């Protein structure tokens, strides 16, 4: 038995216009790189990873029984400019399963060949971005951040061609609560197709917000999830890099790990993405951009209401209140990072003063916070007198806490997928060496646990190892 997936497909039952039915394009010589056995069990999937035929299915050469392959249609604002038609240009939704927790989950192949939405692209992915997404998405899951997951990675035995030349091809099997995006709603609004827009709302509400009865109630639910997500990103020093509306999910998951990165040295304006020349999606701007993205969703939902003037007033207030909600979640996240079980007045200033010291000193984001409970935080700074002043204030605040070290250890990871380690992993994999990939996955499976055998992975990059830019890989 190579692969048995208990498909229970619902998106494929939506009306014509939501997607195009299309099979993945076969590849020359698929070879399995990694299969996520634990995730497979959660999804009720039976598979024999030692069977070479498994790679055939996960590369798209064979369609599993019960699958209903399709490419989803959507639109989106990309760096502020609206594209009325985007869609899955290199992805194929095989279908859905109900997992062990009763959640409906999508199973999608990424890098599976061209579709009607490929826009002159080849529909393929090269090995580097596939391994990056596998590692970072699994790390995010272990870090407690809502995210898509990686079920498998497969070599294709073919080359893909990018500006840098011929590169090894690969396919990622991605799992998500759904792939419904703000851009999915924008797709139908742009066409003034209110029937399909209503059908999409009804489907999304039933799948993700069954307690919501109105567009406004669903909008409030999305705002809550996205506000919390951004705060969690900030707490890890994570920078998504392409926060377009087509990468903003209605499920509240992190999706599309293209030019993503984690900060080493703290600076709020940090940008890595090679295509973000203006810093639109910098670390500190993510909290502003998500509000803008959600405003676009609100615009899509207005036509579905019986009194649009009332809806505009209601939705405007929800969107305008979102920054305060993000700030609330951020306060909670960063309070825990300095050992405070519940934020109090003055705690935000304490956190912000520490971040200012870190910015002035170029201190490492992850290691500085971890060292508050796990080492000598003073050693993270060159201006130690300034840190000593902050430290005294912090210690005075901790007197009101019962177990701040436990709070901090649960909030501050020991190890993250640092950019230079990811690049080193990719370089090794291109030479056929997957040991660094496997080691990173092992280390990141328990990111909050101090394990000395992975101490080298906690080291910030040397000057010659610093990653200045990250790339989409499309």
C-alpha positions in Angstrom: 0.0 0.0 0.0 1.9 3.1 -1.2 -0.5 6.0 -0.4 -4.0 5.9 0.9 -5.6 9.4 1.5 -9.1 9.5 2.9 -10.2 12.4 0.7 -13.4 14.3 1.5 -13.4 17.1 -1.0 -15.7 20.2 -0.7 -14.0 23.1 -2.6 -14.2 21.1 -5.8 -18.0 21.1 -5.4 -18.2 24.9 -5.6 -19.6 26.4 -8.8 -17.7 26.8 -12.1 -15.3 29.8 -11.9 -13.7 29.1 -8.6 -11.0 26.9 -10.1 -9.8 25.0 -13.2 -9.7 21.2 -13.0 -6.2 20.2 -14.1 -3.8 17.3 -13.3 -0.3 17.9 -12.2 2.3 17.6 -15.0 4.4 14.4 -14.6 8.1 14.7 -14.0 11.0 12.7 -15.2 12.5 10.9 -12.2 10.8 11.7 -8.8 12.7 10.8 -5.7 11.4 11.2 -2.1 13.5 13.6 0.0 11.4 13.6 3.1 8.0 12.4 4.2 6.4 13.8 7.4 5.1 10.6 9.1 3.7 12.4 12.1 1.6 14.8 10.0 0.5 11.9 7.8 -0.8 10.1 10.8 -2.7 13.2 12.0 -4.3 13.4 8.5 -5.3 9.7 8.5 -3.0 9.0 5.6 -1.5 5.6 5.2 1.8 5.5 3.4 4.9 3.4 3.0 7.8 5.8 2.8 10.2 3.1 1.7 8.1 2.4 -1.5 9.5 4.2 -4.5 6.0 4.5 -5.9 5.2 7.1 -3.1 7.4 9.6 -4.8 5.4 9.2 -8.0 2.2 10.3 -6.3 3.8 13.1 -4.3 5.4 14.5 -7.5 2.1 14.3 -9.4 2.9 11.4 -11.7 0.1 9.4 -10.3 -3.2 10.7 -9.0 -4.3 9.2 -5.7 -7.7 7.6 -5.5 -10.3 10.1 -4.5 -8.4 13.1 -5.5 -10.0 15.9 -7.5 -7.0 18.0 -8.7 -7.6 21.7 -9.4 -5.9 25.0 -9.6 -7.7 27.7 -7.6 -8.5 31.2 -9.0 -7.8 34.4 -7.0 -6.7 38.0 -7.5 -4.7 40.2 -5.2 -2.8 43.4 -4.4 0.9 42.8 -4.9 3.0 45.5 -3.3 -0.1 47.8 -3.5 -0.9 47.2 -7.1 -4.0 45.2 -8.0 -3.9 42.2 -10.3 -7.4 41.0 -11.1 -6.3 37.5 -12.0 -3.5 35.5 -10.3 -4.4 32.0 -9.2 -2.4 28.9 -8.6 0.3 29.2 -11.2 2.4 26.4 -9.9 0.2 24.6 -7.4 -2.4 21.9 -7.5 -5.0 21.2 -4.9 -5.4 17.4 -4.8 -8.2 17.5 -2.3 -9.1 17.6 1.4 -9.1 15.3 4.4 -10.6 15.5 7.9 -7.8 15.2 10.4 -7.7 13.5 13.8 -8.9 16.7 15.4 -11.9 17.0 13.1 -10.5 19.8 11.0 -10.8 20.0 7.3 -7.3 20.2 5.7 -6.2 20.9 2.1 -3.5 18.8 0.5 -1.7 20.7 -2.3 1.2 20.0 -4.5 3.5 23.1 -5.0 5.7 23.1 -8.1 3.5 20.7 -9.9 3.5 22.2 -13.4 1.8 25.0 -15.4 -1.9 25.9 -15.0 -4.1 28.4 -16.8 -3.0 30.9 -14.1 0.8 30.5 -14.7 1.2 33.8 -16.5 3.9 32.6 -18.8 5.7 30.8 -15.9 6.8 27.2 -16.0 4.7 26.1 -13.0 7.8 24.6 -11.3 9.8 25.1 -8.2 13.4 24.6 -7.7 14.9 22.6 -4.7 15.9 25.6 -2.6 12.5 27.2 -2.0 11.0 23.8 -1.4 13.4 23.0 1.3 13.1 26.5 2.8 9.4 26.2 3.0 9.6 22.7 4.5 12.0 23.8 7.2 10.4 27.1 8.0 6.8 26.0 8.0 7.6 23.0 10.3 9.6 25.3 12.5 6.7 27.8 12.8 4.4 24.9 13.7 6.7 23.8 16.5 7.1 27.5 17.6 3.3 27.6 18.1 2.4 29.9 15.1 -0.6 29.1 12.9 0.9 27.9 9.6 0.7 25.7 6.6 2.6 22.4 7.1 4.9 20.3 4.9 3.9 16.7 4.3 6.6 15.8 1.8 9.4 17.1 -0.5 10.3 15.3 -3.7 13.1 15.8 -6.2 11.8 15.8 -9.8 14.9 14.7 -11.7 14.5 17.7 -13.9 16.1 21.1 -14.2 14.2 24.4 -13.9 15.6 27.5 -15.4 15.9 30.8 -13.5 18.0 33.9 -13.9 20.9 32.1 -12.1 20.8 29.2 -14.6 19.7 25.6 -14.4 18.6 24.4 -11.0 17.3 21.1 -9.6 13.6 20.8 -9.5 11.4 19.7 -6.6 7.8 19.5 -5.5 6.4 20.3 -2.0 3.3 18.7 -0.6 1.7 21.4 1.5 -1.1 21.1 4.0 -3.4 24.0 5.1 -6.6 24.6 6.9 -7.5 26.1 3.5 -6.0 28.1 0.7 -8.8 30.7 0.7 -7.2 34.2 0.6 -8.3 37.8 0.7 -7.5 37.7 -3.0 -10.0 34.9 -3.5 -12.8 37.4 -2.5 -11.2 40.1 -4.6 -11.3 37.9 -7.6 -15.1 37.8 -7.6 -15.6 41.4 -6.5 -13.4 42.6 -9.4 -15.8 40.8 -11.8 -18.9 42.0 -10.0 -19.9 38.4 -9.6 -22.0 38.7 -6.5 -23.5 35.2 -6.8 -20.1 33.6 -6.6 -18.9 36.1 -4.0 -21.9 35.0 -1.9 -21.1 31.4 -2.4 -17.5 32.0 -1.3 -18.7 33.8 1.8 -21.1 31.0 2.7 -18.4 28.3 2.1 -15.7 30.2 4.1 -18.0 31.0 7.0 -19.1 27.4 7.2 -15.5 26.1 7.0 -13.7 28.5 9.3 -16.2 30.7 11.2 -19.4 28.5 11.7 -20.3 30.7 14.7 -20.5 33.8 12.4 -23.9 34.6 10.9 -23.1 37.8 9.0 -20.3 39.2 6.9 -19.4 41.5 9.7 -19.1 38.7 12.3 -16.9 36.8 9.9 -14.8 39.9 9.3 -14.3 40.3 13.1 -13.2 36.7 13.3 -10.6 37.1 10.5 -9.3 40.3 12.2 -8.9 38.5 15.5 -6.9 35.7 13.9 -4.7 37.9 11.7 -4.0 40.3 14.6 -2.8 37.5 16.8 -0.7 36.1 13.9 1.1 39.3 13.3 1.9 39.6 17.0 3.4 36.1 17.0 5.5 36.9 14.0 6.8 40.0 15.8 7.7 38.0 18.8 9.9 35.8 16.8 11.6 38.5 14.7 9.9 36.9 11.6 9.6 38.9 8.4 7.2 37.4 5.8 8.5 39.4 2.9 5.4 39.2 0.5 2.4 40.2 2.5 0.2 40.6 -0.6 -3.5 40.1 -0.2 -3.2 36.8 -2.1 -0.9 35.7 0.8 -3.3 36.7 3.5 -5.5 33.7 4.5 -9.0 33.7 5.8 -8.0 30.8 8.1 -5.4 33.0 9.8 -2.4 30.8 8.9 1.0 31.8 7.7 1.3 30.9 4.0 3.9 31.1 1.2 7.4 31.1 2.7 9.1 32.8 -0.3 11.6 35.5 0.7 10.8 35.1 4.4 13.5 35.5 7.0 14.2 35.8 10.7 16.1 38.8 12.0 19.5 38.3 13.5 20.5 41.8 14.6 17.4 43.7 15.8 16.2 46.6 13.7 12.5 47.4 13.2 13.0 48.4 9.5 14.7 45.2 8.6 13.9 44.0 5.1 15.3 40.9 3.3 13.0 40.4 0.3 14.8 41.2 -2.9 11.6 42.4 -4.5 10.6 44.7 -1.6 12.7 47.7 -2.7 10.6 50.2 -0.7 10.4 48.3 2.5 6.6 47.9 2.3 6.8 44.6 4.1 9.6 45.4 6.6 9.4 43.9 10.1 7.8 46.9 11.8 5.4 47.6 8.9 3.7 44.2 8.9 1.3 45.4 11.6 0.2 48.3 9.3 0.0 46.2 6.1 -2.2 43.6 7.6 -4.8 46.3 8.4 -4.6 47.5 4.8 -5.1 44.0 3.6 -8.1 43.4 5.8 -9.6 46.6 4.6 -9.6 45.1 1.1 -11.5 42.1 2.5 -14.0 44.4 4.1 -14.6 46.1 0.8 -15.4 42.7 -0.7 -17.9 41.9 2.0 -19.9 45.1 1.8 -22.0 44.1 -1.3 -23.2 41.0 0.6 -25.0 43.0 3.3 -28.6 44.2 3.2 -27.8 47.8 4.1 -24.4 48.7 2.7 -24.3 52.1 4.4 -24.6 50.5 7.7 -22.1 47.8 6.7 -19.5 50.4 5.7 -19.9 52.1 9.1 -19.6 48.7 10.9 -16.7 47.4 8.9 -14.8 50.7 9.1 -14.9 50.6 12.8 -13.7 47.0 12.9 -10.8 47.8 10.6 -9.9 51.0 12.5 -9.9 49.1 15.8 -7.6 46.4 14.4 -4.3 48.3 15.3 -5.3 48.4 18.9 -6.0 44.7 18.9 -2.6 43.9 17.3 -1.0 46.1 20.0 -2.9 44.2 22.7 -1.6 40.8 21.4 1.9 42.2 20.9 1.9 43.4 24.5 1.0 39.9 25.7 3.6 38.3 23.5 6.5 40.5 24.5 5.4 40.6 28.2 5.9 36.8 28.2 9.3 37.2 26.5 10.6 39.2 29.5 9.0 36.8 32.0 5.7 38.6 32.7 2.7 36.4 32.9 0.3 39.2 32.4 1.0 42.7 31.0 0.6 45.7 33.3 0.8 49.4 32.8 4.4 50.3 32.1 5.4 47.0 30.7 5.2 48.1 27.1 7.7 50.8 27.9 10.0 48.3 29.5 9.9 46.1 26.4 10.4 49.0 24.0 13.3 50.3 26.0 15.0 46.9 25.7 14.3 46.8 22.0 15.8 50.3 21.7 19.0 49.1 23.4 19.1 46.1 21.1 18.7 48.3 18.1 21.5 50.7 19.2 23.8 47.8 19.9 22.9 45.6 17.0 22.1 42.8 19.5 20.8 39.5 18.2 17.0 39.3 18.6 16.6 35.6 19.5 19.7 35.2 21.6 19.1 38.4 23.6 15.6 37.3 24.7 16.7 33.7 25.3 19.6 34.9 27.4 17.2 36.6 29.9 16.5 33.2 31.3 19.2 31.0 29.8 22.5 32.8 30.3 24.2 36.2 30.7 22.1 38.8 28.9 24.7 41.5 29.7 27.1 39.8 27.3 24.7 40.5 24.4 25.5 44.2 24.6 28.5 46.4 24.2 26.9 49.3 26.1 26.6 47.3 29.3 26.0 50.3 31.5 22.9 51.1 29.6 21.8 47.5 29.8 22.4 47.5 33.6 20.0 50.4 34.0 17.3 48.5 32.1 18.1 45.3 34.0 17.5 47.0 37.4 14.1 48.2 36.3 13.3 44.7 34.9 14.3 43.0 38.1 12.1 45.3 40.1 9.2 44.3 37.9 9.9 40.6 38.2 9.4 40.7 42.0 5.7 40.6 41.2 6.0 37.3 39.2 6.0 33.8 40.5 8.0 31.9 37.9 9.4 34.3 35.3 12.0 31.9 34.1 9.4 29.3 33.1 7.4 32.0 31.3 10.5 33.1 29.4 11.6 29.7 28.4 8.2 29.0 26.9 8.2 32.2 25.0 11.8 32.5 23.7 13.1 29.8 21.4 16.6 28.4 21.8 16.9 27.8 18.1 15.3 29.3 15.0 15.8 28.6 11.3 18.5 31.3 10.8 18.9 32.6 7.3 22.6 31.6 6.9 21.9 28.0 8.1 19.1 27.7 5.6 21.4 28.9 2.8 24.0 26.4 3.9 21.4 23.7 4.0 20.3 24.5 0.4 23.9 24.6 -0.9 24.6 21.2 0.6 21.3 19.7 -0.8 22.3 20.9 -4.3 25.3 18.7 -3.9 23.2 15.7 -2.8 23.9 16.1 0.9 20.7 16.3 2.9 22.3 15.9 6.3 22.1 19.6 7.1 18.4 19.6 6.1 17.6 16.6 8.4 19.6 18.1 11.2 17.8 21.5 11.0 14.5 19.7 11.1 15.5 17.7 14.1 16.7 20.8 16.0 13.7 22.8 15.1 11.2 20.1 16.1 11.7 21.2 19.8 12.8 24.8 19.4 12.3 25.9 23.0 14.4 23.1 24.5 18.1 23.8 25.2 20.1 21.1 23.5 23.8 21.6 23.5 24.3 19.4 20.4 22.6 22.1 18.4 24.4 25.0 20.1 26.2 25.9 16.8 22.8 26.5 15.2 22.1 29.3 17.7 25.2 31.3 16.6 24.5 34.5 14.7 26.1 34.7 11.2 29.7 35.7 10.8 30.1 38.8 8.6 30.8 36.6 5.6 27.7 34.5 6.3 25.2 37.2 6.5 22.3 36.9 4.2 21.5 40.3 2.8 18.6 39.3 0.5 16.1 36.5 0.2 14.2 35.5 -3.0 10.8 34.2 -3.9 12.1 31.3 -6.0 9.3 31.5 -8.5 
